[in-house]
Amino acid sequence: MHQTDPAPKTAVVTGGTDGIGRALAESRLRRGDTVVIVGRDPDKGAAFLAHARESGVADRASFIRADLSLLAGNRGYSPGSSMRSR
């Protein structure tokens, strides 16, 4: 039996600026969750935040610029370094 938890969650989606990651991030926003996407491309991150703003969920969407395929990118990632939609 499938159970669902109605309580909102916080999801961190790596690769959330494009493709399946973006679709997952948007799905989680529609569910009412807070979503932080991590990606390399600031333009794609800004596009995600613009979409969140247009959808009325900007207060639950954040973007962190990081290239997690590089060790240096992992060091630069921190939850406090997010770019919030305003």
The first five atom37 places (N, CA, C, CB, O) and aatype in JSON, in Angstrom:
{
  "aatype": [12, 8, 5, 16, 3, 14, 0, 14, 11, 16, 0, 19, 19, 16, 7, 7, 16, 3, 7, 9, 7, 1, 0, 10, 0, 6, 15, 1, 10, 1, 1, 7, 3, 16, 19, 19, 9, 19, 7, 1, 3, 14, 3, 11, 7, 0, 0, 13, 10, 0, 8, 0, 1, 6, 15, 7, 19, 0, 3, 1, 0, 15, 13, 9, 1, 0, 3, 10, 15, 10, 10, 0, 7, 2, 1, 7, 18, 15, 14, 7, 15, 15, 12, 1, 15, 1],
  "atom_mask": [
    [1, 1, 1, 1, 1],
    [1, 1, 1, 1, 1],
    [1, 1, 1, 1, 1],
    [1, 1, 1, 1, 1],
    [1, 1, 1, 1, 1],
    [1, 1, 1, 1, 1],
    [1, 1, 1, 1, 1],
    [1, 1, 1, 1, 1],
    [1, 1, 1, 1, 1],
    [1, 1, 1, 1, 1],
    [1, 1, 1, 1, 1],
    [1, 1, 1, 1, 1],
    [1, 1, 1, 1, 1],
    [1, 1, 1, 1, 1],
    [1, 1, 1, 0, 1],
    [1, 1, 1, 0, 1],
    [1, 1, 1, 1, 1],
    [1, 1, 1, 1, 1],
    [1, 1, 1, 0, 1],
    [1, 1, 1, 1, 1],
    [1, 1, 1, 0, 1],
    [1, 1, 1, 1, 1],
    [1, 1, 1, 1, 1],
    [1, 1, 1, 1, 1],
    [1, 1, 1, 1, 1],
    [1, 1, 1, 1, 1],
    [1, 1, 1, 1, 1],
    [1, 1, 1, 1, 1],
    [1, 1, 1, 1, 1],
    [1, 1, 1, 1, 1],
    [1, 1, 1, 1, 1],
    [1, 1, 1, 0, 1],
    [1, 1, 1, 1, 1],
    [1, 1, 1, 1, 1],
    [1, 1, 1, 1, 1],
    [1, 1, 1, 1, 1],
    [1, 1, 1, 1, 1],
    [1, 1, 1, 1, 1],
    [1, 1, 1, 0, 1],
    [1, 1, 1, 1, 1],
    [1, 1, 1, 1, 1],
    [1, 1, 1, 1, 1],
    [1, 1, 1, 1, 1],
    [1, 1, 1, 1, 1],
    [1, 1, 1, 0, 1],
    [1, 1, 1, 1, 1],
    [1, 1, 1, 1, 1],
    [1, 1, 1, 1, 1],
    [1, 1, 1, 1, 1],
    [1, 1, 1, 1, 1],
    [1, 1, 1, 1, 1],
    [1, 1, 1, 1, 1],
    [1, 1, 1, 1, 1],
    [1, 1, 1, 1, 1],
    [1, 1, 1, 1, 1],
    [1, 1, 1, 0, 1],
    [1, 1, 1, 1, 1],
    [1, 1, 1, 1, 1],
    [1, 1, 1, 1, 1],
    [1, 1, 1, 1, 1],
    [1, 1, 1, 1, 1],
    [1, 1, 1, 1, 1],
    [1, 1, 1, 1, 1],
    [1, 1, 1, 1, 1],
    [1, 1, 1, 1, 1],
    [1, 1, 1, 1, 1],
    [1, 1, 1, 1, 1],
    [1, 1, 1, 1, 1],
    [1, 1, 1, 1, 1],
    [1, 1, 1, 1, 1],
    [1, 1, 1, 1, 1],
    [1, 1, 1, 1, 1],
    [1, 1, 1, 0, 1],
    [1, 1, 1, 1, 1],
    [1, 1, 1, 1, 1],
    [1, 1, 1, 0, 1],
    [1, 1, 1, 1, 1],
    [1, 1, 1, 1, 1],
    [1, 1, 1, 1, 1],
    [1, 1, 1, 0, 1],
    [1, 1, 1, 1, 1],
    [1, 1, 1, 1, 1],
    [1, 1, 1, 1, 1],
    [1, 1, 1, 1, 1],
    [1, 1, 1, 1, 1],
    [1, 1, 1, 1, 1]
  ],
  "atom_positions": [
    [[0.84, -1.17, 0.0], [0.0, 0.0, 0.0], [0.89, 1.24, 0.0], [-0.96, 0.0, 1.21], [1.85, 1.31, 0.77]],
    [[0.59, 2.18, -0.84], [1.37, 3.41, -0.98], [0.87, 4.44, 0.02], [1.29, 3.96, -2.43], [-0.32, 4.77, 0.05]],
    [[1.77, 4.96, 0.84], [1.4, 6.01, 1.78], [2.02, 7.31, 1.32], [1.86, 5.66, 3.21], [3.14, 7.34, 0.8]],
    [[1.29, 8.4, 1.52], [1.83, 9.71, 1.2], [1.89, 10.53, 2.47], [0.99, 10.43, 0.13], [1.03, 10.42, 3.34]],
    [[2.9, 11.33, 2.56], [3.08, 12.21, 3.71], [2.71, 13.61, 3.27], [4.55, 12.16, 4.25], [3.42, 14.21, 2.45]],
    [[1.61, 14.16, 3.79], [1.17, 15.48, 3.35], [2.05, 16.63, 3.85], [-0.23, 15.71, 3.79], [1.93, 17.76, 3.37]],
    [[2.93, 16.36, 4.8], [3.78, 17.42, 5.34], [4.8, 17.85, 4.29], [4.49, 16.96, 6.64], [5.48, 17.01, 3.71]],
    [[4.93, 19.16, 4.05], [5.93, 19.65, 3.09], [7.35, 19.27, 3.52], [5.82, 21.18, 2.92], [7.66, 19.21, 4.71]],
    [[8.18, 19.02, 2.55], [9.58, 18.66, 2.77], [10.48, 19.69, 2.1], [9.88, 17.24, 2.21], [10.01, 20.56, 1.38]],
    [[11.77, 19.58, 2.35], [12.76, 20.36, 1.62], [13.55, 19.38, 0.77], [13.7, 21.16, 2.59], [14.11, 18.4, 1.27]],
    [[13.59, 19.66, -0.54], [14.3, 18.79, -1.48], [15.47, 19.54, -2.08], [13.35, 18.29, -2.6], [15.33, 20.68, -2.51]],
    [[16.64, 18.91, -2.1], [17.81, 19.44, -2.79], [17.98, 18.59, -4.04], [19.12, 19.41, -1.87], [18.18, 17.38, -3.96]],
    [[17.89, 19.24, -5.21], [17.94, 18.52, -6.48], [19.21, 18.93, -7.22], [16.67, 18.81, -7.35], [19.31, 20.06, -7.71]],
    [[20.18, 18.02, -7.29], [21.38, 18.3, -8.07], [21.05, 18.1, -9.54], [22.58, 17.38, -7.62], [20.31, 17.18, -9.89]],
    [[21.59, 18.94, -10.39], [21.24, 18.88, -11.8], [19.83, 19.37, -12.05], [0.0, 0.0, 0.0], [19.19, 18.97, -13.03]],
    [[19.34, 20.23, -11.18], [17.95, 20.68, -11.24], [17.67, 21.79, -12.22], [0.0, 0.0, 0.0], [16.54, 22.29, -12.28]],
    [[18.66, 22.2, -13.0], [18.44, 23.29, -13.94], [17.94, 22.81, -15.29], [19.71, 24.07, -14.13], [17.57, 23.62, -16.13]],
    [[17.92, 21.5, -15.51], [17.62, 20.98, -16.85], [17.08, 19.55, -16.76], [18.87, 21.03, -17.75], [17.32, 18.86, -15.77]],
    [[16.38, 19.13, -17.77], [15.98, 17.74, -17.95], [15.18, 17.15, -16.8], [0.0, 0.0, 0.0], [14.27, 17.78, -16.27]],
    [[15.54, 15.92, -16.44], [14.82, 15.19, -15.4], [14.92, 15.91, -14.06], [15.36, 13.76, -15.27], [13.94, 15.96, -13.3]],
    [[16.08, 16.47, -13.76], [16.25, 17.21, -12.5], [15.3, 18.39, -12.41], [0.0, 0.0, 0.0], [14.69, 18.62, -11.37]],
    [[15.18, 19.13, -13.5], [14.26, 20.28, -13.53], [12.81, 19.81, -13.36], [14.41, 21.07, -14.86], [12.05, 20.41, -12.6]],
    [[12.45, 18.74, -14.05], [11.09, 18.2, -13.93], [10.8, 17.76, -12.49], [10.89, 17.02, -14.9], [9.71, 17.99, -11.97]],
    [[11.78, 17.12, -11.86], [11.62, 16.7, -10.47], [11.45, 17.91, -9.56], [12.82, 15.87, -10.02], [10.58, 17.92, -8.7]],
    [[12.28, 18.94, -9.76], [12.2, 20.15, -8.94], [10.82, 20.8, -9.08], [13.3, 21.15, -9.33], [10.22, 21.2, -8.08]],
    [[10.33, 20.92, -10.3], [9.02, 21.54, -10.52], [7.9, 20.7, -9.9], [8.76, 21.72, -12.03], [6.95, 21.24, -9.36]],
    [[8.03, 19.38, -9.99], [7.04, 18.49, -9.39], [6.99, 18.67, -7.87], [7.36, 17.03, -9.73], [5.92, 18.72, -7.28]],
    [[8.16, 18.76, -7.26], [8.22, 18.95, -5.8], [7.64, 20.29, -5.39], [9.67, 18.83, -5.3], [6.98, 20.39, -4.35]],
    [[7.87, 21.33, -6.19], [7.26, 22.63, -5.9], [5.74, 22.53, -5.96], [7.77, 23.7, -6.89], [5.05, 23.08, -5.1]],
    [[5.22, 21.84, -6.97], [3.76, 21.68, -7.1], [3.18, 20.93, -5.9], [3.42, 20.93, -8.39], [2.04, 21.18, -5.52]],
    [[3.95, 20.04, -5.32], [3.5, 19.29, -4.13], [3.49, 20.15, -2.88], [4.38, 18.08, -3.91], [2.92, 19.75, -1.86]],
    [[4.11, 21.31, -2.94], [4.17, 22.18, -1.78], [5.48, 22.15, -1.04], [0.0, 0.0, 0.0], [5.62, 22.75, 0.02]],
    [[6.46, 21.43, -1.59], [7.77, 21.34, -0.95], [8.62, 22.58, -1.23], [8.5, 20.08, -1.44], [8.36, 23.32, -2.18]],
    [[9.62, 22.78, -0.41], [10.66, 23.78, -0.66], [11.74, 23.08, -1.47], [11.23, 24.38, 0.69], [12.13, 21.95, -1.16]],
    [[12.22, 23.75, -2.52], [13.17, 23.12, -3.43], [14.42, 23.98, -3.59], [12.52, 22.86, -4.79], [14.32, 25.18, -3.86]],
    [[15.57, 23.36, -3.42], [16.86, 23.98, -3.7], [17.46, 23.2, -4.86], [17.81, 23.97, -2.43], [17.69, 22.0, -4.75]],
    [[17.71, 23.89, -5.99], [18.37, 23.21, -7.1], [19.83, 23.6, -7.1], [17.69, 23.55, -8.45], [20.19, 24.73, -6.76]],
    [[20.66, 22.66, -7.5], [22.1, 22.89, -7.6], [22.5, 22.64, -9.05], [22.91, 21.96, -6.61], [22.18, 21.59, -9.61]],
    [[23.18, 23.6, -9.65], [23.61, 23.45, -11.03], [24.75, 24.38, -11.37], [0.0, 0.0, 0.0], [25.11, 25.26, -10.59]],
    [[25.32, 24.17, -12.56], [26.48, 24.96, -13.0], [26.1, 26.26, -13.67], [27.32, 24.14, -13.93], [26.84, 27.24, -13.59]],
    [[24.97, 26.28, -14.34], [24.63, 27.38, -15.25], [23.74, 28.42, -14.56], [23.92, 26.84, -16.49], [22.57, 28.15, -14.28]],
    [[24.28, 29.61, -14.29], [23.49, 30.63, -13.6], [22.29, 31.1, -14.41], [24.36, 31.81, -13.26], [21.27, 31.5, -13.84]],
    [[22.39, 31.07, -15.74], [21.25, 31.48, -16.57], [20.1, 30.49, -16.43], [21.67, 31.6, -18.04], [18.94, 30.89, -16.34]],
    [[20.41, 29.2, -16.41], [19.37, 28.19, -16.22], [18.8, 28.25, -14.81], [19.93, 26.78, -16.51], [17.61, 28.03, -14.6]],
    [[19.66, 28.56, -13.84], [19.17, 28.73, -12.47], [18.21, 29.91, -12.38], [0.0, 0.0, 0.0], [17.18, 29.83, -11.72]],
    [[18.57, 31.01, -13.04], [17.7, 32.19, -13.06], [16.38, 31.89, -13.76], [18.4, 33.37, -13.74], [15.33, 32.38, -13.35]],
    [[16.43, 31.07, -14.81], [15.2, 30.69, -15.52], [14.29, 29.86, -14.61], [15.54, 29.9, -16.8], [13.07, 30.04, -14.62]],
    [[14.88, 28.96, -13.83], [14.1, 28.18, -12.88], [13.44, 29.09, -11.85], [14.99, 27.13, -12.18], [12.26, 28.94, -11.54]],
    [[14.21, 30.04, -11.34], [13.66, 30.97, -10.34], [12.58, 31.85, -10.94], [14.78, 31.83, -9.76], [11.6, 32.17, -10.27]],
    [[12.74, 32.27, -12.2], [11.71, 33.07, -12.87], [10.43, 32.25, -13.02], [12.2, 33.55, -14.26], [9.33, 32.77, -12.8]],
    [[10.57, 30.98, -13.38], [9.4, 30.1, -13.5], [8.71, 29.96, -12.14], [9.82, 28.71, -14.04], [7.48, 30.0, -12.06]],
    [[9.49, 29.8, -11.08], [8.92, 29.69, -9.74], [8.18, 30.97, -9.36], [10.03, 29.39, -8.7], [7.11, 30.93, -8.76]],
    [[8.76, 32.11, -9.72], [8.13, 33.4, -9.44], [6.8, 33.51, -10.18], [9.08, 34.57, -9.84], [5.79, 33.92, -9.6]],
    [[6.8, 33.16, -11.46], [5.58, 33.21, -12.28], [4.52, 32.25, -11.76], [5.9, 32.89, -13.74], [3.32, 32.51, -11.92]],
    [[4.94, 31.17, -11.15], [4.01, 30.17, -10.61], [3.55, 30.5, -9.2], [4.66, 28.8, -10.62], [2.71, 29.8, -8.64]],
    [[4.09, 31.57, -8.63], [3.69, 31.99, -7.28], [4.32, 31.19, -6.16], [0.0, 0.0, 0.0], [3.8, 31.17, -5.05]],
    [[5.43, 30.53, -6.44], [6.09, 29.71, -5.42], [7.54, 30.13, -5.18], [6.04, 28.25, -5.82], [8.35, 29.34, -4.7]],
    [[7.85, 31.38, -5.52], [9.24, 31.86, -5.41], [9.78, 31.76, -3.99], [9.32, 33.3, -5.88], [10.99, 31.6, -3.79]],
    [[8.9, 31.85, -3.0], [9.36, 31.78, -1.6], [9.85, 30.38, -1.22], [8.24, 32.2, -0.67], [10.45, 30.21, -0.16]],
    [[9.59, 29.39, -2.07], [10.01, 28.02, -1.79], [11.05, 27.5, -2.77], [8.82, 27.1, -1.8], [11.33, 26.31, -2.8]],
    [[11.63, 28.4, -3.58], [12.59, 27.98, -4.6], [13.92, 28.7, -4.43], [12.03, 28.24, -6.01], [13.96, 29.91, -4.22]],
    [[15.01, 27.95, -4.53], [16.36, 28.51, -4.43], [17.26, 27.83, -5.45], [16.93, 28.35, -3.0], [17.01, 26.71, -5.88]],
    [[18.33, 28.54, -5.81], [19.34, 28.01, -6.73], [20.71, 28.2, -6.1], [19.26, 28.69, -8.12], [21.02, 29.27, -5.59]],
    [[21.52, 27.16, -6.15], [22.91, 27.23, -5.72], [23.77, 26.88, -6.92], [23.2, 26.27, -4.5], [23.61, 25.82, -7.52]],
    [[24.68, 27.78, -7.27], [25.58, 27.53, -8.39], [26.77, 26.72, -7.89], [26.06, 28.86, -9.05], [27.52, 27.16, -7.03]],
    [[26.93, 25.53, -8.46], [28.06, 24.66, -8.11], [28.2, 23.6, -9.19], [27.87, 24.01, -6.71], [27.21, 23.13, -9.75]],
    [[29.43, 23.24, -9.48], [29.71, 22.14, -10.39], [30.14, 20.96, -9.52], [30.83, 22.52, -11.45], [31.31, 20.85, -9.14]],
    [[29.2, 20.09, -9.23], [29.48, 18.99, -8.32], [30.3, 17.88, -8.96], [28.2, 18.42, -7.8], [30.68, 16.93, -8.28]],
    [[30.58, 17.99, -10.26], [31.45, 17.0, -10.91], [32.92, 17.28, -10.61], [31.21, 16.99, -12.42], [33.78, 16.44, -10.87]],
    [[33.2, 18.45, -10.07], [34.57, 18.83, -9.72], [34.71, 18.89, -8.21], [34.94, 20.19, -10.35], [33.81, 19.35, -7.52]],
    [[35.83, 18.42, -7.71], [36.07, 18.47, -6.27], [35.99, 19.9, -5.76], [37.44, 17.86, -5.95], [35.42, 20.14, -4.69]],
    [[36.55, 20.84, -6.5], [36.51, 22.24, -6.08], [35.07, 22.75, -6.02], [37.33, 23.12, -7.04], [34.74, 23.56, -5.16]],
    [[34.21, 22.28, -6.92], [32.81, 22.68, -6.9], [32.09, 22.17, -5.67], [0.0, 0.0, 0.0], [31.21, 22.84, -5.14]],
    [[32.47, 20.98, -5.22], [31.89, 20.43, -4.0], [32.29, 21.24, -2.78], [32.3, 18.98, -3.82], [31.49, 21.44, -1.87]],
    [[33.52, 21.7, -2.76], [33.98, 22.52, -1.63], [33.25, 23.85, -1.59], [35.49, 22.76, -1.72], [32.98, 24.39, -0.52]],
    [[32.92, 24.39, -2.77], [32.25, 25.69, -2.83], [30.78, 25.64, -2.49], [0.0, 0.0, 0.0], [30.16, 26.68, -2.24]],
    [[30.2, 24.45, -2.48], [28.78, 24.31, -2.21], [28.52, 24.42, -0.72], [28.24, 22.97, -2.74], [29.16, 23.74, 0.09]],
    [[27.6, 25.27, -0.36], [27.14, 25.33, 1.02], [25.71, 25.81, 1.01], [28.04, 26.26, 1.89], [25.35, 26.65, 0.2]],
    [[24.88, 25.29, 1.91], [23.48, 25.68, 1.93], [23.27, 27.19, 2.08], [22.77, 24.97, 3.04], [22.25, 27.71, 1.65]],
    [[24.21, 27.88, 2.67], [24.07, 29.32, 2.86], [24.4, 30.14, 1.62], [0.0, 0.0, 0.0], [24.29, 31.36, 1.65]],
    [[24.81, 29.49, 0.53], [25.23, 30.23, -0.65], [24.16, 30.28, -1.73], [26.49, 29.63, -1.21], [24.48, 30.43, -2.91]],
    [[22.91, 30.16, -1.35], [21.85, 30.09, -2.35], [21.49, 31.46, -2.91], [20.62, 29.45, -1.75], [21.66, 32.49, -2.26]],
    [[20.99, 31.43, -4.14], [20.48, 32.63, -4.8], [18.96, 32.52, -4.74], [21.01, 32.77, -6.29], [18.39, 31.63, -5.37]],
    [[18.31, 33.38, -4.0], [16.86, 33.3, -3.83], [16.16, 34.12, -4.89], [16.46, 33.78, -2.43], [16.67, 35.14, -5.36]],
    [[14.99, 33.67, -5.25], [14.14, 34.41, -6.19], [13.49, 35.56, -5.44], [13.07, 33.49, -6.83], [12.98, 35.38, -4.33]],
    [[13.49, 36.72, -6.04], [12.83, 37.89, -5.44], [12.0, 38.57, -6.47], [13.86, 38.88, -4.85], [11.36, 39.58, -6.18]]
  ]
}
